[in-house]
């Protein structure tokens, strides 16, 4: 059920224990930290990974070598979405690493996630782009969502291997976020979204989307006040993913446009 917070069973952890002498990220501490204290003879900052980060690194490295590398060329050739690899990564906790512990996630920090991403991307940058795009879509909810939104949308990501997408870029507004044309008009207690997004990673496989839209009709409104973020479920009427783009590289990551036509989003 959506929003119900659960943790992975120990039976699942044991099935994947062959990837490391430690069971999985699920069994590691949820308070990883990012500092290593230097000894008195060598004062100053220490850049060595701590023991827990080394465990993450070894888990991700072994997974990349055993699960990703053997299939990477075929996925890049066909452009097929790597569902089987994503499910295996989800089983052992190598996806959704930023979701806080109170919503069932590991609650890892930036450095911890970077260590994992580096190892996974060694296997295939396309597959890791698909996996890490979940963190991109989730981050606005983690930072600015209310409690009910976090429980519903972050909680469900820990219940099964689901994907989400970050819908900001448009055909005429890539890095120029202030140039976004997608509009959200308030009508009663709802907002009506109309517009088109482009180059959206996981656009054809997302369970839900974070969407940035202009809510101010005044062109002089500052960018900090002109836009509003929305969470849109995949099955919302009027939301239509476009065709898959065949990129020069990272072909299996699923990049496509998304059209919003009179999409109704209720106010939380």
C-alpha positions in Angstrom: 0.0 0.0 0.0 1.3 3.4 -0.9 2.8 5.4 2.0 3.2 2.4 4.3 6.7 2.3 5.6 8.4 -1.0 5.6 12.0 -2.3 5.8 13.5 -5.1 3.7 13.2 -8.6 5.2 16.2 -10.5 6.4 15.3 -13.3 4.0 16.0 -10.9 1.1 19.2 -9.7 2.7 20.5 -13.3 3.0 19.7 -14.0 -0.7 22.1 -11.2 -1.7 24.7 -11.8 1.0 27.1 -13.2 -1.6 28.0 -9.7 -2.7 29.8 -8.8 0.4 30.9 -10.3 3.7 28.5 -7.8 5.3 24.8 -8.5 4.5 23.8 -5.3 2.6 23.3 -1.6 3.1 20.1 -2.5 4.9 22.0 -4.0 7.7 24.6 -1.2 8.1 24.2 1.7 10.5 21.9 4.5 9.4 24.4 7.0 10.9 27.3 6.6 8.5 29.1 10.0 9.1 31.5 11.4 6.7 34.6 12.2 8.8 37.6 10.2 9.7 39.4 11.6 12.7 43.1 12.0 12.1 45.6 10.9 14.7 47.6 13.3 16.9 50.8 12.8 14.9 49.1 14.0 11.7 46.8 16.8 12.5 44.4 18.2 9.9 41.8 16.9 7.6 41.8 13.2 6.6 40.5 12.2 3.2 40.4 8.5 3.9 37.0 6.7 3.7 35.8 5.5 7.0 35.1 1.8 7.5 31.4 2.0 6.7 32.0 3.9 3.5 34.6 1.2 2.5 31.8 -1.4 3.0 29.5 0.6 0.7 32.3 0.8 -1.8 33.1 -2.9 -1.8 29.4 -3.8 -2.1 28.8 -1.5 -5.0 32.1 -2.6 -6.7 31.2 -6.3 -6.5 27.7 -5.7 -7.8 29.0 -3.6 -10.7 31.5 -6.3 -11.7 29.1 -9.3 -11.3 25.8 -7.8 -12.4 26.4 -4.7 -14.5 29.6 -5.3 -16.5 28.5 -8.6 -18.1 25.3 -7.0 -19.5 26.4 -3.4 -20.1 27.2 -3.7 -23.8 24.0 -5.4 -24.7 21.9 -2.9 -22.8 23.8 -0.1 -24.6 23.3 -1.7 -28.0 19.5 -2.3 -27.6 18.6 0.7 -25.4 16.4 -1.7 -23.3 15.6 -0.4 -19.8 17.7 -2.4 -17.3 14.7 -3.6 -15.1 16.4 -6.7 -13.9 19.5 -4.9 -12.7 17.5 -2.1 -11.1 15.5 -4.7 -9.1 18.7 -6.4 -7.9 20.2 -3.1 -6.9 17.0 -2.3 -5.0 17.1 -5.6 -3.2 20.5 -4.9 -1.6 20.0 -1.2 -1.0 22.1 0.4 -3.8 19.3 2.7 -4.9 17.3 5.4 -3.1 20.3 6.0 -0.8 19.2 9.5 0.3 15.7 8.5 1.6 15.7 9.2 5.4 15.6 6.4 7.9 12.2 7.5 9.2 10.7 6.6 5.8 12.4 3.3 5.5 15.6 4.4 3.7 19.3 4.2 4.6 19.6 8.0 5.0 23.1 8.1 3.5 25.0 11.4 3.1 26.4 12.9 -0.1 29.8 11.4 0.1 28.4 7.9 0.9 26.2 8.1 -2.2 29.1 9.4 -4.4 31.2 6.4 -3.3 28.4 4.1 -4.4 27.7 6.0 -7.6 31.4 5.9 -8.7 31.6 2.2 -8.4 28.2 1.5 -10.1 29.0 3.9 -13.0 32.2 2.0 -13.6 30.0 -0.9 -14.7 27.8 1.3 -17.0 27.0 5.0 -16.8 23.7 4.5 -18.5 22.4 2.0 -15.9 23.7 4.2 -13.1 22.1 7.3 -14.6 18.7 5.5 -14.4 19.4 4.4 -10.8 20.7 7.8 -9.6 17.9 9.7 -11.3 15.7 8.5 -8.5 17.7 10.6 -6.1 17.3 13.6 -8.3 13.5 13.2 -8.4 13.3 12.5 -4.7 15.4 15.3 -3.4 12.8 18.2 -3.7 10.4 16.0 -1.7 13.1 15.2 0.9 14.0 18.9 1.2 10.6 20.6 0.9 7.8 18.1 1.0 5.4 18.0 3.9 5.2 14.9 6.2 2.3 13.3 4.3 4.0 13.7 0.9 7.2 12.2 2.3 5.4 9.2 3.8 3.5 8.6 0.6 6.1 9.1 -2.1 9.3 8.2 -0.4 7.7 5.4 1.6 6.5 3.7 -1.5 10.0 3.7 -3.0 11.1 1.5 -0.1 8.3 -1.0 -0.5 9.1 -2.0 -4.1 11.5 -1.2 -6.9 9.9 1.9 -8.3 11.4 4.8 -10.3 10.6 8.5 -10.3 11.6 11.4 -12.5 12.7 15.0 -12.3 10.7 17.1 -14.8 12.3 20.5 -15.1 14.1 20.7 -18.5 12.0 21.8 -21.5 12.6 22.0 -25.2 13.5 25.7 -25.0 14.7 25.8 -21.4 17.5 23.5 -20.3 19.9 25.1 -17.9 17.9 28.3 -18.1 15.3 27.3 -15.5 14.0 30.8 -15.4 12.8 30.3 -19.0 10.4 27.5 -18.2 7.1 27.8 -20.0 5.1 25.0 -18.4 2.2 26.7 -16.5 0.2 25.7 -13.5 -3.0 27.7 -13.0 -4.8 27.6 -9.7 -8.5 26.8 -9.9 -10.2 26.3 -6.6 -8.2 23.9 -4.5 -6.5 22.4 -7.5 -3.8 23.4 -10.0 -4.1 22.7 -13.7 -0.7 22.0 -15.4 -0.1 22.5 -19.1 3.2 22.3 -20.9 6.0 20.0 -22.2 9.1 18.7 -20.5 12.1 17.3 -22.4 15.1 15.0 -21.9 13.6 13.5 -18.7 15.5 10.5 -17.4 13.2 7.6 -16.4 10.4 9.5 -18.1 8.8 6.3 -19.5 9.2 4.2 -16.3 8.5 6.6 -13.5 5.8 5.9 -10.9 5.7 9.6 -10.1 7.2 12.9 -11.3 8.5 16.0 -9.6 7.4 18.8 -11.9 8.5 22.5 -11.8 5.9 24.9 -13.4 5.4 28.6 -13.5 2.5 29.7 -11.2 2.9 33.5 -11.7 1.4 35.1 -14.8 3.5 38.2 -14.2 6.7 38.0 -16.3 8.4 40.4 -13.9 8.0 38.1 -10.9 11.4 36.9 -9.6 12.4 33.3 -10.3 12.4 32.6 -6.6 8.7 33.4 -6.5 7.5 32.5 -10.0 7.6 28.7 -9.8 6.1 25.9 -7.8 7.0 22.3 -7.5 4.4 19.6 -7.9 4.3 15.8 -7.4 2.4 14.1 -10.2 1.5 10.4 -10.3 2.1 8.6 -13.5 -1.5 7.6 -14.0 -2.8 11.1 -13.7 -5.1 11.9 -16.7 -3.4 14.2 -19.2 0.2 13.1 -18.5 1.7 11.5 -21.6 5.3 10.3 -21.8 6.8 10.8 -25.3 9.0 8.5 -27.4 12.3 7.3 -26.2 15.3 9.2 -27.4 18.2 7.2 -28.7 21.2 9.0 -27.2 24.8 8.9 -28.4 25.6 7.1 -25.2 23.9 5.9 -22.0 21.2 4.5 -24.2 19.5 2.3 -21.6 18.8 5.2 -19.2 15.5 6.1 -20.8 15.4 9.7 -21.9 12.2 11.2 -23.3 9.8 14.1 -23.3 6.6 14.3 -21.2 3.4 16.3 -22.1 1.1 17.8 -19.5 -2.4 18.6 -20.9 -4.9 19.9 -18.3 -3.3 17.7 -15.6 -5.1 18.3 -12.3 -3.1 18.2 -9.1 -4.8 18.6 -5.8 -3.4 20.8 -3.1 -2.0 19.0 0.0 
